[in-house]
């Protein structure tokens, strides 16, 4: 039991150390996404939007991925968009990679 707890704690610290975690709250200026890879938990209420439409609004985004529990789904912003055009919705965690800092406003 103690070994399992230790493994879980080590795993959690590794994940936090490898990537920046952003818990998205409802801010007036939007969700601050830094340049590079970000793990974003969008926890506030907003109208769902397709990935392709979000990237049209924010072309600085290079990739967005989402794990639906069974598989990882991704979309890459090249050649008009490659990958599955999935819906971004509230209370999900996404990996968003950008070329530069972006303030997402999903209201």
Secondary structure, 3 states (H helix, E strand, C coil): CHHHHHHHHHHHHHHHHHCEEEEECCCCCCEEECCEEEEEEECCCCCCEEHHHHHHHCCCEEEEEEECCCCEEEEECCCCCEECCCEECCCEEEEEEECCCEEECCC
